[in-house]
Amino acid sequence: MNRQLTIPRTAISEFCRVHGIRELAIFGSAVRNDFNPDSDVDVLIELAPDARIGLVMLQRMRDELVSIFGRPVDLVTRHGLNRHIRDQVLREAEVIHAE
């Protein structure tokens, strides 16, 4: 994980508890050497089996993560990963919260 990115673990744990998230990971530049002060944080979530969210809730969750990380966030569910990049994302993702 990149040292330029601060992970507020308590806030992340609470966020995951409130939203029924089983696992939250970061990927992309946040886990590579090309992360910089202008980089966004790519976040991958896996929801609990009984959790249901729509696009509006996903946007609200992204906005909450922007506040938590203090920088732009791209949020994607494991189910919503593009099949062309899925393997790469799953290979490089670093889990920062898991139940």
C-alpha positions as a Markdown table, in Angstrom:
| # | Residue | x | y | z |
|---|---|---|---|---|
| 1 | Met | 0.0 | 0.0 | 0.0 |
| 2 | Asn | 1.2 | 3.5 | -0.8 |
| 3 | Arg | 2.5 | 5.5 | 2.2 |
| 4 | Gln | 1.0 | 8.7 | 0.9 |
| 5 | Leu | -2.5 | 7.4 | 1.5 |
| 6 | Thr | -3.8 | 7.5 | 5.1 |
| 7 | Ile | -6.3 | 4.7 | 5.9 |
| 8 | Pro | -8.7 | 5.8 | 8.6 |
| 9 | Arg | -9.5 | 2.3 | 9.7 |
| 10 | Thr | -12.0 | 3.2 | 12.4 |
| 11 | Ala | -14.1 | 5.3 | 10.0 |
| 12 | Ile | -13.8 | 2.5 | 7.3 |
| 13 | Ser | -15.0 | -0.1 | 9.8 |
| 14 | Glu | -18.0 | 1.9 | 10.8 |
| 15 | Phe | -18.8 | 2.7 | 7.1 |
| 16 | Cys | -18.7 | -1.0 | 6.3 |
| 17 | Arg | -20.8 | -1.9 | 9.3 |
| 18 | Val | -23.5 | 0.7 | 8.4 |
| 19 | His | -23.7 | -0.3 | 4.8 |
| 20 | Gly | -23.5 | -4.1 | 5.1 |
| 21 | Ile | -20.1 | -4.4 | 3.4 |
| 22 | Arg | -18.3 | -7.7 | 4.0 |
| 23 | Glu | -15.0 | -6.6 | 2.4 |
| 24 | Leu | -13.5 | -3.3 | 1.3 |
| 25 | Ala | -10.2 | -3.2 | -0.6 |
| 26 | Ile | -8.3 | -0.6 | -2.5 |
| 27 | Phe | -6.6 | -1.0 | -5.9 |
| 28 | Gly | -5.1 | 1.0 | -8.6 |
| 29 | Ser | -2.5 | 3.7 | -8.0 |
| 30 | Ala | -3.2 | 3.6 | -4.3 |
| 31 | Val | -1.4 | 0.3 | -4.1 |
| 32 | Arg | 1.2 | 1.0 | -6.7 |
| 33 | Asn | 4.2 | 3.4 | -7.0 |
| 34 | Asp | 2.3 | 5.8 | -9.3 |
| 35 | Phe | 0.1 | 7.3 | -6.5 |
| 36 | Asn | 0.4 | 11.0 | -6.1 |
| 37 | Pro | -1.3 | 13.9 | -4.3 |
| 38 | Asp | -3.8 | 14.3 | -7.2 |
| 39 | Ser | -4.7 | 10.6 | -7.4 |
| 40 | Asp | -8.1 | 9.3 | -6.6 |
| 41 | Val | -8.7 | 6.1 | -4.5 |
| 42 | Asp | -10.1 | 3.1 | -6.3 |
| 43 | Val | -12.3 | 1.2 | -3.8 |
| 44 | Leu | -13.7 | -2.3 | -4.3 |
| 45 | Ile | -16.5 | -3.5 | -2.1 |
| 46 | Glu | -18.2 | -6.9 | -1.5 |
| 47 | Leu | -21.6 | -6.6 | 0.0 |
| 48 | Ala | -23.1 | -9.0 | 2.5 |
| 49 | Pro | -25.5 | -11.5 | 0.8 |
| 50 | Asp | -28.6 | -9.7 | 2.1 |
| 51 | Ala | -27.4 | -6.2 | 1.3 |
| 52 | Arg | -29.2 | -4.5 | -1.6 |
| 53 | Ile | -28.1 | -1.1 | -3.0 |
| 54 | Gly | -29.1 | 0.9 | -6.0 |
| 55 | Leu | -27.3 | 3.5 | -7.9 |
| 56 | Val | -28.4 | 6.3 | -5.6 |
| 57 | Met | -27.1 | 4.5 | -2.5 |
| 58 | Leu | -23.8 | 3.7 | -4.3 |
| 59 | Gln | -23.4 | 7.4 | -5.1 |
| 60 | Arg | -24.0 | 8.3 | -1.4 |
| 61 | Met | -21.5 | 5.7 | -0.3 |
| 62 | Arg | -18.9 | 7.1 | -2.7 |
| 63 | Asp | -19.6 | 10.6 | -1.3 |
| 64 | Glu | -19.0 | 9.2 | 2.2 |
| 65 | Leu | -15.7 | 7.6 | 1.2 |
| 66 | Val | -14.6 | 10.9 | -0.4 |
| 67 | Ser | -15.1 | 12.5 | 3.1 |
| 68 | Ile | -13.3 | 9.6 | 4.8 |
| 69 | Phe | -10.3 | 9.6 | 2.5 |
| 70 | Gly | -10.2 | 13.4 | 1.8 |
| 71 | Arg | -9.8 | 12.9 | -1.9 |
| 72 | Pro | -11.8 | 11.7 | -5.0 |
| 73 | Val | -12.9 | 8.1 | -4.9 |
| 74 | Asp | -14.0 | 5.6 | -7.6 |
| 75 | Leu | -16.2 | 3.0 | -6.0 |
| 76 | Val | -17.1 | -0.4 | -7.6 |
| 77 | Thr | -18.7 | -3.5 | -6.3 |
| 78 | Arg | -17.1 | -6.8 | -6.9 |
| 79 | His | -20.1 | -7.8 | -8.9 |
| 80 | Gly | -19.8 | -4.6 | -11.0 |
| 81 | Leu | -16.2 | -5.1 | -12.1 |
| 82 | Asn | -15.6 | -4.9 | -15.8 |
| 83 | Arg | -14.7 | -8.3 | -17.0 |
| 84 | His | -11.8 | -7.0 | -19.0 |
| 85 | Ile | -10.0 | -5.7 | -15.9 |
| 86 | Arg | -11.5 | -8.0 | -13.2 |
| 87 | Asp | -8.5 | -10.4 | -12.9 |
| 88 | Gln | -6.0 | -7.5 | -12.7 |
| 89 | Val | -8.1 | -5.6 | -10.0 |
| 90 | Leu | -8.5 | -8.7 | -7.9 |
| 91 | Arg | -4.8 | -9.6 | -8.2 |
| 92 | Glu | -3.7 | -6.1 | -7.0 |
| 93 | Ala | -6.5 | -5.3 | -4.5 |
| 94 | Glu | -5.4 | -4.8 | -0.9 |
| 95 | Val | -8.1 | -5.6 | 1.7 |
| 96 | Ile | -8.4 | -2.9 | 4.4 |
| 97 | His | -11.6 | -4.2 | 6.0 |
| 98 | Ala | -13.0 | -7.7 | 6.1 |
| 99 | Glu | -15.6 | -9.4 | 8.3 |
